């Protein structure tokens, strides 16, 4: 009689690394709109109009998702945004 | 105070001010990174995740020291340029390769002033409504540094 197949168990690390993570920038009352646009162009190599679109989304809606993908890259982008003093966070997609 | 910001043909920037105030104002406004006001610390070094405790712990251990060093280097560059400034009339010369440090150090100063003086969120749009004189002065400094910062960004844009 064959053994029942073991249910596949993904360990937590694999699940975290495979998950999609979002890089989110949040509004704050101090950073200038020109500065935020400038940082988006620098960090993400966006053309100016794309950077401005995200800046306006942060300004009017309180936040904008700038990038999504694997956790390692999301952490790198978040670190770069923090180095430019933007309020940025990582969020795991459901 | 009269302030003039000029971009020179070589790409550097010259800030001219008719008083020595700007030099002292800037020196005082840069946050001391070794002894940060708690609200400034929260703002300059925010947690990267609202709920991933392991990520926040790793961030504190591995990322914050690098950010500290970066912010300190930016301040050191600005302080060195201020020390070289001509005293009267005050002219601050910012070499082109220092402009990035100035943009970021000015931002540190603006965030530090806002956080440490507990300015309300919409106070920069309506600073005349502030009743506390120290907060009013902090708001004026934030606006002054914003003028300089914007001028530097315009000369330094990547595109």
gemmi code that builds the backbone of each chain (N, CA, C; Angstrom):
import gemmi

chains = {
    "A": [
        ("UNK", (0.854, -1.180, 0.000), (0.000, 0.000, 0.000), (0.894, 1.236, 0.000)),
        ("UNK", (0.736, 2.082, -1.019), (1.645, 3.229, -1.114), (1.364, 4.228, 0.016)),
        ("UNK", (2.414, 4.956, 0.449), (2.277, 6.008, 1.452), (1.475, 7.161, 0.834)),
        ("UNK", (0.642, 7.812, 1.643), (-0.058, 9.016, 1.162), (0.984, 10.086, 0.869)),
        ("UNK", (0.800, 10.811, -0.199), (1.762, 11.862, -0.565), (1.769, 12.945, 0.515)),
        ("UNK", (2.993, 13.387, 0.890), (3.109, 14.460, 1.881), (2.607, 15.756, 1.253)),
        ("UNK", (1.802, 16.489, 1.964), (1.379, 17.774, 1.374), (2.603, 18.668, 1.165)),
        ("UNK", (2.599, 19.398, 0.053), (3.741, 20.257, -0.243), (3.772, 21.393, 0.769)),
        ("UNK", (4.929, 21.610, 1.387), (5.027, 22.688, 2.378), (6.068, 23.682, 1.928)),
        ("UNK", (5.598, 24.856, 1.652), (6.533, 25.924, 1.297), (7.000, 26.523, 2.601)),
        ("UNK", (8.309, 26.741, 2.757), (8.703, 27.386, 4.003), (8.468, 28.885, 3.872)),
        ("UNK", (8.447, 29.528, 5.014), (8.044, 30.928, 5.062), (8.957, 31.805, 4.233)),
        ("UNK", (10.265, 31.488, 4.229), (11.221, 32.301, 3.488), (10.912, 32.266, 1.998)),
        ("UNK", (10.644, 31.056, 1.456), (10.356, 30.935, 0.030), (9.090, 31.709, -0.304)),
        ("UNK", (8.087, 31.590, 0.570), (6.830, 32.283, 0.308), (7.064, 33.783, 0.268)),
        ("UNK", (7.865, 34.310, 1.209), (8.125, 35.737, 1.279), (8.882, 36.212, 0.041)),
        ("UNK", (9.909, 35.430, -0.370), (10.723, 35.844, -1.502), (9.937, 35.766, -2.795)),
        ("UNK", (8.987, 34.828, -2.912), (8.228, 34.691, -4.151), (7.085, 35.680, -4.223)),
        ("UNK", (6.684, 36.225, -3.085), (5.521, 37.104, -3.071), (5.834, 38.388, -3.800)),
        ("UNK", (4.744, 39.079, -4.203), (4.917, 40.377, -4.845), (4.849, 41.450, -3.772)),
        ("UNK", (5.837, 42.323, -3.778), (5.908, 43.421, -2.807), (5.778, 44.756, -3.547)),
        ("UNK", (5.060, 45.681, -2.892), (4.853, 47.001, -3.493), (5.719, 48.029, -2.765)),
        ("UNK", (6.260, 48.956, -3.535), (6.970, 50.097, -2.944), (6.013, 51.289, -2.996)),
        ("UNK", (5.671, 51.780, -1.832), (4.657, 52.845, -1.721), (5.299, 54.110, -1.163)),
        ("UNK", (4.994, 55.234, -1.776), (5.447, 56.522, -1.231), (4.230, 57.246, -0.664)),
        ("UNK", (4.403, 57.796, 0.537), (3.316, 58.451, 1.249), (3.519, 59.957, 1.261)),
        ("UNK", (2.409, 60.672, 1.332), (2.475, 62.134, 1.346), (3.075, 62.623, 2.653)),
        ("UNK", (3.753, 63.754, 2.582), (4.162, 64.417, 3.808), (4.117, 65.922, 3.528)),
        ("UNK", (3.938, 66.740, 4.595), (3.667, 68.160, 4.374), (4.909, 69.002, 4.061)),
        ("UNK", (6.095, 68.386, 4.100), (7.321, 69.185, 3.982), (7.994, 69.066, 2.619)),
        ("UNK", (8.097, 67.834, 2.114), (8.833, 67.655, 0.859), (8.182, 68.419, -0.277)),
        ("UNK", (8.999, 69.149, -1.030), (8.505, 69.940, -2.151), (8.083, 69.026, -3.296)),
        ("UNK", (7.091, 69.475, -4.064), (6.636, 68.674, -5.208), (7.774, 68.529, -6.227)),
        ("UNK", (8.536, 69.611, -6.422), (9.662, 69.532, -7.358), (10.692, 68.522, -6.869)),
        ("UNK", (10.885, 68.469, -5.547), (11.856, 67.547, -4.984), (11.395, 66.105, -5.153)),
        ("UNK", (10.132, 65.843, -4.863), (9.594, 64.482, -4.985), (9.708, 63.997, -6.436)),
        ("UNK", (9.345, 64.879, -7.379), (9.447, 64.525, -8.807), (10.898, 64.211, -9.170)),
        ("UNK", (11.803, 65.046, -8.719), (13.235, 64.883, -8.966), (13.731, 63.538, -8.445)),
        ("UNK", (13.277, 63.138, -7.234), (13.709, 61.860, -6.656), (13.164, 60.684, -7.461)),
        ("UNK", (11.903, 60.774, -7.892), (11.319, 59.688, -8.693), (12.090, 59.512, -10.013)),
        ("UNK", (12.488, 60.627, -10.620), (13.269, 60.541, -11.861), (14.612, 59.861, -11.605)),
        ("UNK", (15.228, 60.229, -10.474), (16.548, 59.682, -10.136), (16.477, 58.193, -9.823)),
        ("UNK", (15.562, 57.832, -8.913), (15.564, 56.464, -8.369), (15.020, 55.455, -9.378)),
        ("UNK", (13.924, 55.832, -10.046), (13.270, 54.872, -10.939), (13.570, 55.134, -12.417)),
        ("UNK", (14.365, 56.155, -12.703), (14.679, 56.524, -14.095), (13.403, 56.808, -14.891)),
        ("UNK", (12.366, 57.330, -14.209), (11.134, 57.678, -14.903), (11.378, 58.903, -15.774)),
        ("UNK", (10.678, 58.998, -16.926), (10.651, 60.299, -17.605), (9.889, 61.289, -16.725)),
        ("UNK", (10.092, 62.578, -16.984), (9.541, 63.599, -16.098), (8.023, 63.489, -15.951)),
        ("UNK", (7.308, 63.215, -17.061), (5.842, 63.203, -16.932), (5.350, 62.030, -16.077)),
        ("UNK", (6.030, 60.896, -16.132), (5.662, 59.755, -15.276), (5.951, 60.081, -13.805)),
        ("UNK", (7.098, 60.688, -13.576), (7.463, 61.078, -12.207), (6.431, 62.068, -11.659)),
        ("UNK", (6.019, 63.015, -12.485), (5.028, 64.009, -12.047), (3.676, 63.364, -11.782)),
        ("UNK", (3.316, 62.384, -12.580), (2.030, 61.697, -12.394), (2.005, 61.029, -11.016)),
        ("UNK", (3.096, 60.349, -10.665), (3.165, 59.703, -9.349), (3.205, 60.746, -8.227)),
        ("UNK", (3.907, 61.847, -8.475), (3.965, 62.913, -7.461), (2.568, 63.447, -7.178)),
        ("UNK", (1.785, 63.675, -8.237), (0.428, 64.199, -8.048), (-0.467, 63.194, -7.330)),
        ("UNK", (-0.213, 61.921, -7.609), (-1.001, 60.889, -6.925), (-0.681, 60.895, -5.427)),
        ("UNK", (0.594, 61.024, -5.084), (0.971, 61.123, -3.665), (0.307, 62.348, -3.043)),
        ("UNK", (0.357, 63.461, -3.787), (-0.133, 64.741, -3.252), (-1.646, 64.740, -3.057)),
        ("UNK", (-2.377, 64.144, -4.007), (-3.843, 64.233, -3.950), (-4.488, 63.030, -3.249)),
        ("UNK", (-3.869, 61.857, -3.380), (-4.493, 60.666, -2.786), (-3.777, 60.197, -1.514)),
        ("UNK", (-2.643, 60.818, -1.219), (-1.935, 60.453, 0.012), (-0.870, 59.388, -0.182)),
        ("UNK", (-0.903, 58.688, -1.307), (0.098, 57.639, -1.552), (0.096, 57.246, -3.008)),
        ("UNK", (1.208, 56.627, -3.432), (1.282, 56.101, -4.794), (2.168, 54.864, -4.774)),
        ("UNK", (1.775, 53.861, -5.556), (2.606, 52.654, -5.688), (3.590, 52.911, -6.821)),
        ("UNK", (4.863, 52.963, -6.472), (5.880, 53.310, -7.455), (6.442, 52.105, -8.181)),
        ("UNK", (6.390, 50.939, -7.540), (6.997, 49.754, -8.145), (6.442, 48.537, -7.457)),
        ("UNK", (6.396, 47.400, -8.143), (6.055, 46.153, -7.476), (6.870, 45.030, -8.100)),
        ("UNK", (7.200, 44.060, -7.259), (8.024, 42.956, -7.731), (8.560, 42.171, -6.560)),
        ("UNK", (9.748, 41.605, -6.713), (10.276, 40.742, -5.650), (10.757, 41.578, -4.458)),
        ("UNK", (10.821, 40.904, -3.308), (11.101, 41.611, -2.048), (12.482, 42.252, -2.038)),
        ("UNK", (13.471, 41.559, -2.619), (14.839, 42.089, -2.549), (14.936, 43.439, -3.265)),
        ("UNK", (14.379, 43.482, -4.467), (14.429, 44.750, -5.212), (13.572, 45.817, -4.541)),
        ("UNK", (12.421, 45.381, -3.994), (11.546, 46.341, -3.306), (12.284, 46.971, -2.125)),
        ("UNK", (13.045, 46.162, -1.393), (13.821, 46.705, -0.257), (14.863, 47.700, -0.741)),
        ("UNK", (15.520, 47.388, -1.864), (16.546, 48.303, -2.396), (15.943, 49.640, -2.788)),
        ("UNK", (14.794, 49.594, -3.478), (14.137, 50.842, -3.868), (13.704, 51.641, -2.636)),
        ("UNK", (13.164, 50.932, -1.639), (12.714, 51.621, -0.431), (13.898, 52.281, 0.270)),
        ("UNK", (15.001, 51.566, 0.320), (16.199, 52.140, 0.944), (16.649, 53.398, 0.199)),
        ("UNK", (16.613, 53.349, -1.132), (17.002, 54.528, -1.916), (16.053, 55.688, -1.635)),
        ("UNK", (14.762, 55.406, -1.555), (13.797, 56.482, -1.287), (14.023, 57.061, 0.102)),
        ("UNK", (14.325, 56.210, 1.080), (14.633, 56.707, 2.432), (15.896, 57.549, 2.418)),
        ("UNK", (16.863, 57.186, 1.568), (18.102, 57.969, 1.515), (17.833, 59.370, 0.957)),
        ("UNK", (16.728, 59.515, 0.219), (16.303, 60.825, -0.273), (15.237, 61.453, 0.626)),
        ("UNK", (15.031, 60.847, 1.797), (14.128, 61.397, 2.822), (12.668, 61.423, 2.395)),
        ("UNK", (12.277, 60.512, 1.513), (10.853, 60.357, 1.239), (10.281, 59.320, 2.209)),
        ("UNK", (8.972, 59.476, 2.483), (8.289, 58.504, 3.347), (7.863, 57.338, 2.459)),
        ("UNK", (8.608, 56.243, 2.543), (8.322, 55.098, 1.682), (8.187, 53.855, 2.527)),
        ("UNK", (7.358, 52.930, 2.054), (7.206, 51.670, 2.782), (7.030, 50.525, 1.797)),
        ("UNK", (7.241, 49.334, 2.355), (7.067, 48.088, 1.598), (5.757, 47.464, 2.011)),
        ("UNK", (4.964, 47.021, 1.033), (3.729, 46.335, 1.377), (3.648, 45.053, 0.555)),
        ("UNK", (3.283, 43.974, 1.259), (3.169, 42.700, 0.547), (1.800, 42.633, -0.122)),
        ("UNK", (1.782, 42.278, -1.389), (0.491, 42.166, -2.080), (-0.239, 40.924, -1.560)),
        ("UNK", (-1.560, 41.040, -1.415), (-2.338, 39.912, -0.876), (-2.332, 38.729, -1.842)),
    ],
    "B": [
        ("UNK", (16.460, 90.778, 4.799), (17.504, 89.956, 4.163), (17.272, 89.916, 2.656)),
        ("UNK", (18.344, 90.183, 1.904), (18.249, 90.044, 0.452), (19.038, 88.813, 0.063)),
        ("UNK", (18.419, 87.979, -0.761), (19.051, 86.718, -1.144), (19.091, 86.627, -2.660)),
        ("UNK", (20.250, 86.276, -3.215), (20.346, 86.084, -4.665), (21.000, 84.732, -4.918)),
        ("UNK", (20.397, 83.966, -5.812), (20.952, 82.638, -6.146), (21.257, 82.639, -7.635)),
        ("UNK", (22.523, 82.391, -7.965), (22.942, 82.489, -9.364), (23.666, 81.214, -9.786)),
        ("UNK", (23.343, 80.723, -10.975), (24.102, 79.586, -11.523), (25.208, 80.141, -12.393)),
        ("UNK", (26.425, 79.733, -12.128), (27.570, 80.243, -12.880), (27.786, 79.381, -14.133)),
        ("UNK", (28.497, 79.924, -15.135), (28.714, 79.167, -16.376), (29.364, 77.801, -16.147)),
        ("UNK", (30.191, 77.676, -15.110), (30.872, 76.393, -14.857), (29.939, 75.360, -14.228)),
        ("UNK", (28.692, 75.753, -13.889), (27.738, 74.802, -13.315), (27.612, 74.902, -11.812)),
        ("UNK", (28.494, 75.659, -11.189), (28.372, 75.815, -9.733), (27.333, 76.901, -9.435)),
        ("UNK", (26.976, 76.994, -8.178), (25.937, 77.942, -7.753), (26.510, 78.905, -6.738)),
        ("UNK", (26.073, 80.144, -6.832), (26.528, 81.166, -5.890), (25.307, 81.721, -5.170)),
        ("UNK", (25.356, 81.694, -3.841), (24.278, 82.280, -3.042), (24.857, 83.517, -2.383)),
        ("UNK", (24.232, 84.655, -2.648), (24.685, 85.896, -2.043), (23.615, 86.405, -1.095)),
        ("UNK", (24.085, 86.854, 0.072), (23.145, 87.309, 1.087), (23.737, 88.559, 1.711)),
        ("UNK", (22.886, 89.570, 2.005), (23.443, 90.825, 2.505), (23.718, 90.793, 4.007)),
        ("UNK", (23.425, 89.691, 4.674), (23.750, 89.586, 6.102), (24.451, 88.256, 6.349)),
        ("UNK", (25.058, 88.157, 7.508), (25.724, 86.902, 7.875), (24.728, 85.906, 8.451)),
        ("UNK", (23.432, 86.313, 8.459), (22.425, 85.472, 9.098), (22.296, 84.098, 8.463)),
        ("UNK", (22.355, 84.064, 7.134), (22.097, 82.808, 6.437), (23.082, 81.724, 6.866)),
        ("UNK", (24.323, 82.112, 6.981), (25.373, 81.175, 7.380), (25.028, 80.550, 8.738)),
        ("UNK", (24.674, 81.414, 9.708), (24.353, 80.925, 11.061), (23.052, 80.135, 11.081)),
        ("UNK", (22.059, 80.644, 10.334), (20.767, 79.957, 10.273), (20.942, 78.519, 9.801)),
        ("UNK", (21.692, 78.376, 8.711), (21.879, 77.035, 8.148), (22.624, 76.123, 9.117)),
        ("UNK", (23.672, 76.651, 9.725), (24.448, 75.848, 10.673), (23.563, 75.330, 11.800)),
        ("UNK", (22.691, 76.217, 12.297), (21.833, 75.840, 13.436), (20.711, 74.900, 13.030)),
        ("UNK", (20.277, 74.996, 11.771), (19.104, 74.229, 11.355), (19.407, 72.781, 11.023)),
        ("UNK", (20.670, 72.499, 10.699), (21.011, 71.104, 10.371), (20.920, 70.264, 11.639)),
        ("UNK", (20.203, 69.141, 11.598), (20.013, 68.349, 12.824), (21.303, 67.658, 13.246)),
        ("UNK", (21.525, 67.589, 14.552), (22.670, 66.833, 15.069), (22.290, 65.349, 15.039)),
        ("UNK", (22.897, 64.594, 14.156), (22.477, 63.210, 13.942), (22.840, 62.293, 15.112)),
        ("UNK", (23.756, 62.755, 15.964), (24.144, 61.923, 17.108), (23.155, 62.077, 18.259)),
        ("UNK", (22.393, 63.187, 18.224), (21.469, 63.442, 19.331), (20.169, 63.986, 18.770)),
        ("UNK", (19.426, 63.149, 18.098), (18.260, 63.636, 17.375), (17.064, 63.846, 18.290)),
        ("UNK", (16.309, 64.887, 18.015), (15.001, 65.070, 18.640), (14.174, 63.833, 18.266)),
        ("UNK", (13.403, 63.263, 19.211), (12.670, 62.014, 18.917), (11.770, 62.110, 17.682)),
        ("UNK", (11.108, 63.266, 17.493), (10.231, 63.403, 16.328), (11.053, 63.474, 15.034)),
        ("UNK", (12.236, 64.090, 15.099), (13.101, 64.146, 13.921), (13.600, 62.744, 13.580)),
        ("UNK", (13.958, 61.993, 14.620), (14.447, 60.627, 14.402), (13.380, 59.787, 13.700)),
        ("UNK", (12.132, 59.922, 14.166), (11.040, 59.157, 13.543), (10.885, 59.527, 12.077)),
        ("UNK", (11.088, 60.808, 11.779), (10.851, 61.261, 10.405), (12.034, 60.958, 9.487)),
        ("UNK", (13.260, 61.142, 9.955), (14.421, 60.897, 9.100), (14.692, 59.405, 8.911)),
        ("UNK", (14.277, 58.600, 9.912), (14.531, 57.158, 9.860), (13.237, 56.379, 10.103)),
        ("UNK", (12.279, 56.467, 9.172), (11.004, 55.777, 9.389), (11.153, 54.272, 9.203)),
        ("UNK", (10.214, 53.522, 9.789), (10.183, 52.072, 9.554), (9.759, 51.813, 8.113)),
        ("UNK", (10.341, 50.792, 7.472), (9.975, 50.509, 6.088), (8.653, 49.755, 5.952)),
        ("UNK", (8.180, 49.145, 7.047), (6.965, 48.358, 6.923), (6.072, 48.605, 8.123)),
        ("UNK", (4.752, 48.736, 7.881), (3.852, 48.981, 9.015), (3.713, 47.774, 9.930)),
        ("UNK", (3.961, 46.555, 9.399), (3.689, 45.402, 10.256), (4.717, 44.273, 10.211)),
        ("UNK", (5.710, 44.340, 9.329), (6.688, 43.235, 9.277), (7.816, 43.512, 10.273)),
        ("UNK", (7.669, 42.934, 11.489), (8.620, 43.235, 12.569), (10.035, 42.798, 12.187)),
        ("UNK", (10.141, 41.649, 11.519), (11.475, 41.145, 11.161), (12.164, 42.100, 10.191)),
        ("UNK", (11.384, 42.650, 9.253), (11.945, 43.580, 8.275), (12.430, 44.844, 8.975)),
        ("UNK", (11.600, 45.355, 9.900), (11.972, 46.581, 10.607), (13.219, 46.378, 11.458)),
        ("UNK", (13.339, 45.196, 12.057), (14.525, 44.900, 12.878), (15.771, 44.836, 12.001)),
        ("UNK", (15.659, 44.149, 10.859), (16.797, 44.061, 9.937), (17.180, 45.442, 9.423)),
        ("UNK", (16.157, 46.257, 9.166), (16.379, 47.625, 8.663), (17.203, 48.413, 9.659)),
        ("UNK", (16.801, 48.308, 10.929), (17.497, 49.039, 11.989), (18.964, 48.610, 12.067)),
        ("UNK", (19.195, 47.297, 11.889), (20.553, 46.772, 12.051), (21.439, 47.061, 10.841)),
        ("UNK", (20.863, 46.968, 9.656), (21.717, 46.984, 8.461), (21.578, 48.226, 7.586)),
        ("UNK", (20.412, 48.856, 7.570), (20.208, 49.996, 6.670), (20.453, 51.326, 7.368)),
        ("UNK", (19.965, 51.450, 8.614), (20.073, 52.741, 9.316), (21.509, 53.248, 9.438)),
        ("UNK", (22.504, 52.390, 9.751), (23.874, 52.925, 9.828), (24.334, 53.565, 8.517)),
        ("UNK", (23.945, 52.966, 7.378), (24.320, 53.541, 6.080), (23.623, 54.869, 5.852)),
        ("UNK", (22.348, 54.957, 6.240), (21.615, 56.211, 6.063), (22.230, 57.303, 6.943)),
        ("UNK", (22.566, 56.928, 8.172), (23.220, 57.868, 9.092), (24.493, 58.439, 8.469)),
        ("UNK", (25.313, 57.540, 7.933), (26.595, 57.955, 7.354), (26.365, 58.864, 6.146)),
        ("UNK", (25.372, 58.532, 5.329), (25.068, 59.336, 4.139), (24.629, 60.738, 4.546)),
        ("UNK", (23.685, 60.810, 5.503), (23.166, 62.118, 5.923), (24.284, 62.957, 6.559)),
        ("UNK", (25.155, 62.304, 7.315), (26.259, 63.035, 7.934), (27.213, 63.583, 6.877)),
        ("UNK", (27.511, 62.773, 5.868), (28.415, 63.216, 4.791), (27.829, 64.429, 4.058)),
        ("UNK", (26.496, 64.408, 3.844), (25.844, 65.554, 3.179), (26.004, 66.819, 4.032)),
        ("UNK", (25.786, 66.682, 5.334), (25.926, 67.838, 6.232), (27.374, 68.328, 6.250)),
        ("UNK", (28.317, 67.406, 6.284), (29.733, 67.787, 6.339), (30.116, 68.602, 5.102)),
        ("UNK", (29.588, 68.206, 3.941), (29.863, 68.945, 2.696), (29.327, 70.371, 2.795)),
        ("UNK", (28.104, 70.509, 3.282), (27.496, 71.834, 3.400), (28.258, 72.682, 4.405)),
        ("UNK", (28.616, 72.107, 5.543), (29.340, 72.875, 6.575), (30.704, 73.340, 6.032)),
        ("UNK", (31.356, 72.494, 5.257), (32.655, 72.873, 4.684), (32.494, 74.050, 3.719)),
        ("UNK", (31.435, 74.017, 2.894), (31.186, 75.138, 1.979), (30.855, 76.405, 2.753)),
        ("UNK", (30.115, 76.286, 3.854), (29.777, 77.458, 4.668), (31.036, 78.049, 5.309)),
        ("UNK", (31.954, 77.196, 5.736), (33.203, 77.699, 6.345), (34.023, 78.483, 5.328)),
        ("UNK", (33.925, 78.102, 4.046), (34.707, 78.778, 2.997), (34.016, 80.047, 2.494)),
        ("UNK", (32.806, 80.313, 2.974), (32.036, 81.452, 2.452), (32.745, 82.761, 2.758)),
        ("UNK", (32.650, 83.694, 1.808), (33.159, 85.048, 2.069), (32.262, 85.710, 3.099)),
        ("UNK", (32.842, 86.378, 4.097), (31.999, 86.889, 5.186), (31.132, 88.093, 4.822)),
        ("UNK", (31.710, 89.083, 4.115), (30.920, 90.297, 3.870), (31.252, 90.881, 2.499)),
        ("UNK", (30.353, 91.047, 1.574), (28.984, 90.542, 1.689), (28.999, 89.016, 1.578)),
        ("UNK", (28.090, 88.370, 2.235), (28.209, 86.925, 2.314), (27.906, 86.253, 0.980)),
        ("UNK", (28.885, 85.523, 0.512), (28.707, 84.757, -0.722), (29.099, 83.322, -0.448)),
        ("UNK", (28.179, 82.433, -0.731), (28.450, 81.005, -0.556), (28.591, 80.400, -1.939)),
        ("UNK", (29.726, 79.782, -2.180), (29.967, 79.167, -3.479), (29.761, 77.663, -3.348)),
        ("UNK", (28.862, 77.125, -4.175), (28.580, 75.688, -4.123), (29.088, 75.048, -5.411)),
        ("UNK", (30.185, 74.286, -5.347), (30.672, 73.611, -6.564), (29.593, 72.665, -7.088)),
        ("UNK", (29.620, 72.442, -8.400), (28.580, 71.617, -9.019), (28.469, 70.236, -8.368)),
        ("UNK", (29.612, 69.634, -8.020), (29.567, 68.278, -7.457), (29.123, 68.255, -5.996)),
        ("UNK", (28.849, 69.445, -5.411), (28.306, 69.508, -4.040), (26.804, 69.763, -4.021)),
        ("UNK", (26.229, 70.078, -5.188), (24.835, 70.516, -5.217), (23.909, 69.427, -4.681)),
        ("UNK", (24.170, 68.173, -5.016), (23.333, 67.076, -4.524), (23.334, 67.043, -2.988)),
        ("UNK", (24.507, 67.209, -2.381), (24.599, 67.219, -0.913), (23.784, 68.370, -0.335)),
        ("UNK", (23.846, 69.531, -0.975), (23.083, 70.701, -0.494), (21.580, 70.453, -0.583)),
        ("UNK", (21.137, 69.887, -1.712), (19.696, 69.624, -1.876), (19.208, 68.743, -0.730)),
        ("UNK", (19.988, 67.736, -0.401), (19.550, 66.791, 0.631), (19.739, 67.332, 2.046)),
        ("UNK", (20.816, 68.054, 2.282), (21.025, 68.621, 3.617), (19.962, 69.683, 3.925)),
        ("UNK", (19.591, 70.480, 2.911), (18.513, 71.451, 3.112), (17.218, 70.726, 3.457)),
        ("UNK", (17.005, 69.564, 2.837), (15.803, 68.795, 3.140), (15.847, 68.260, 4.567)),
        ("UNK", (17.029, 67.825, 5.007), (17.177, 67.389, 6.403), (16.778, 68.521, 7.343)),
        ("UNK", (17.293, 69.724, 7.040), (17.004, 70.883, 7.897), (15.503, 71.172, 7.922)),
        ("UNK", (14.862, 71.141, 6.769), (13.428, 71.445, 6.689), (12.616, 70.423, 7.482)),
        ("UNK", (12.939, 69.151, 7.317), (12.205, 68.097, 8.026), (12.451, 68.190, 9.532)),
        ("UNK", (13.688, 68.485, 9.902), (14.035, 68.602, 11.324), (13.270, 69.766, 11.975)),
        ("UNK", (13.225, 70.909, 11.289), (12.503, 72.064, 11.835), (11.022, 71.735, 12.003)),
        ("UNK", (10.439, 71.098, 10.990), (9.004, 70.791, 11.028), (8.686, 69.828, 12.165)),
        ("UNK", (9.515, 68.789, 12.296), (9.253, 67.754, 13.306), (9.526, 68.264, 14.715)),
        ("UNK", (10.676, 68.915, 14.892), (11.097, 69.271, 16.247), (10.276, 70.424, 16.830)),
        ("UNK", (9.710, 71.276, 15.982), (8.863, 72.355, 16.498), (7.386, 71.966, 16.520)),
        ("UNK", (7.089, 70.736, 16.130), (5.717, 70.242, 16.218), (4.736, 71.050, 15.379)),
        ("UNK", (5.174, 71.409, 14.163), (4.285, 72.222, 13.321), (3.094, 71.385, 12.866)),
        ("UNK", (1.893, 71.967, 12.872), (0.715, 71.232, 12.384), (0.849, 70.925, 10.898)),
        ("UNK", (0.174, 69.863, 10.420), (0.370, 69.408, 9.036), (0.157, 70.469, 7.960)),
        ("UNK", (-0.844, 71.351, 8.117), (-1.103, 72.320, 7.049), (-0.476, 73.677, 7.325)),
        ("UNK", (0.449, 73.738, 8.292), (0.954, 75.046, 8.737), (1.832, 75.725, 7.695)),
        ("UNK", (2.463, 74.946, 6.797), (3.334, 75.588, 5.815), (2.522, 76.335, 4.753)),
        ("UNK", (1.268, 75.920, 4.537), (0.409, 76.663, 3.613), (-0.184, 77.898, 4.301)),
        ("UNK", (-0.303, 77.845, 5.640), (-0.954, 78.933, 6.381), (-0.109, 79.365, 7.580)),
        ("UNK", (1.184, 79.660, 7.327), (2.072, 79.916, 8.462), (1.708, 81.206, 9.201)),
        ("UNK", (0.941, 82.109, 8.537), (0.559, 83.347, 9.227), (-0.420, 83.052, 10.363)),
        ("UNK", (-1.062, 81.876, 10.342), (-2.017, 81.532, 11.391), (-1.347, 80.940, 12.625)),
        ("UNK", (-0.036, 80.696, 12.562), (0.655, 80.153, 13.727), (0.756, 81.225, 14.793)),
        ("UNK", (0.379, 80.867, 16.021), (0.411, 81.871, 17.096), (1.712, 81.786, 17.887)),
        ("UNK", (2.341, 80.625, 17.883), (3.590, 80.443, 18.624), (4.737, 81.076, 17.844)),
        ("UNK", (5.445, 82.074, 18.418), (6.490, 82.772, 17.638), (7.635, 81.856, 17.201)),
        ("UNK", (7.965, 80.851, 18.015), (9.057, 79.927, 17.630), (8.636, 79.081, 16.427)),
        ("UNK", (7.386, 78.664, 16.423), (6.892, 77.889, 15.288), (6.856, 78.758, 14.029)),
        ("UNK", (6.492, 80.033, 14.213), (6.445, 80.967, 13.069), (7.840, 81.126, 12.460)),
        ("UNK", (8.843, 81.267, 13.323), (10.225, 81.409, 12.856), (10.677, 80.137, 12.151)),
        ("UNK", (10.318, 78.981, 12.738), (10.681, 77.700, 12.109), (10.065, 77.601, 10.715)),
        ("UNK", (8.792, 78.008, 10.581), (8.112, 77.962, 9.281), (8.807, 78.879, 8.267)),
        ("UNK", (9.243, 80.050, 8.720), (9.942, 80.988, 7.812), (11.243, 80.375, 7.308)),
        ("UNK", (11.969, 79.723, 8.215), (13.231, 79.078, 7.821), (12.949, 77.960, 6.812)),
        ("UNK", (11.880, 77.188, 7.069), (11.529, 76.090, 6.155), (11.275, 76.649, 4.759)),
        ("UNK", (10.557, 77.765, 4.683), (10.270, 78.388, 3.380), (11.533, 78.931, 2.728)),
        ("UNK", (12.431, 79.529, 3.524), (13.684, 80.072, 2.990), (14.529, 78.959, 2.372)),
        ("UNK", (14.659, 77.849, 3.109), (15.469, 76.740, 2.597), (14.795, 76.095, 1.388)),
        ("UNK", (13.465, 76.153, 1.340), (12.754, 75.617, 0.170), (13.119, 76.407, -1.090)),
        ("UNK", (13.247, 77.727, -0.951), (13.619, 78.579, -2.102), (14.984, 78.164, -2.643)),
        ("UNK", (15.918, 77.982, -1.719), (17.272, 77.598, -2.131), (17.250, 76.195, -2.736)),
        ("UNK", (16.531, 75.296, -2.080), (16.473, 73.916, -2.550), (15.887, 73.842, -3.968)),
        ("UNK", (14.814, 74.578, -4.198), (14.174, 74.545, -5.516), (15.094, 75.082, -6.602)),
        ("UNK", (15.801, 76.125, -6.264), (16.729, 76.702, -7.232), (17.827, 75.701, -7.590)),
        ("UNK", (18.331, 75.004, -6.592), (19.387, 74.010, -6.837), (18.857, 72.822, -7.643)),
        ("UNK", (17.616, 72.409, -7.357), (17.034, 71.277, -8.092), (16.920, 71.633, -9.577)),
        ("UNK", (16.518, 72.878, -9.853), (16.343, 73.292, -11.251), (17.657, 73.203, -12.012)),
        ("UNK", (18.779, 73.484, -11.351), (20.056, 73.431, -12.072), (20.603, 72.015, -12.134)),
        ("UNK", (20.039, 71.109, -11.347), (20.655, 69.804, -11.162), (19.795, 68.660, -11.686)),
        ("UNK", (18.660, 68.973, -12.341), (17.732, 67.944, -12.789), (18.436, 66.887, -13.627)),
        ("UNK", (18.050, 65.629, -13.474), (18.657, 64.596, -14.306), (18.256, 64.726, -15.768)),
        ("UNK", (17.017, 65.229, -16.044), (16.559, 65.296, -17.453), (16.590, 66.715, -17.964)),
    ],
}
model = gemmi.Model(1)
for chain_id, residues in chains.items():
    chain = gemmi.Chain(chain_id)
    for i, (resn, *xyz) in enumerate(residues, 1):
        res = gemmi.Residue()
        res.name, res.seqid = resn, gemmi.SeqId(i, " ")
        for name, pos in zip(("N", "CA", "C"), xyz):
            atom = gemmi.Atom()
            atom.name, atom.element = name, gemmi.Element(name[0])
            atom.pos, atom.b_iso = gemmi.Position(*pos), 0.0
            res.add_atom(atom)
        chain.add_residue(res)
    model.add_chain(chain)
structure = gemmi.Structure()
structure.add_model(model)
structure.setup_entities()
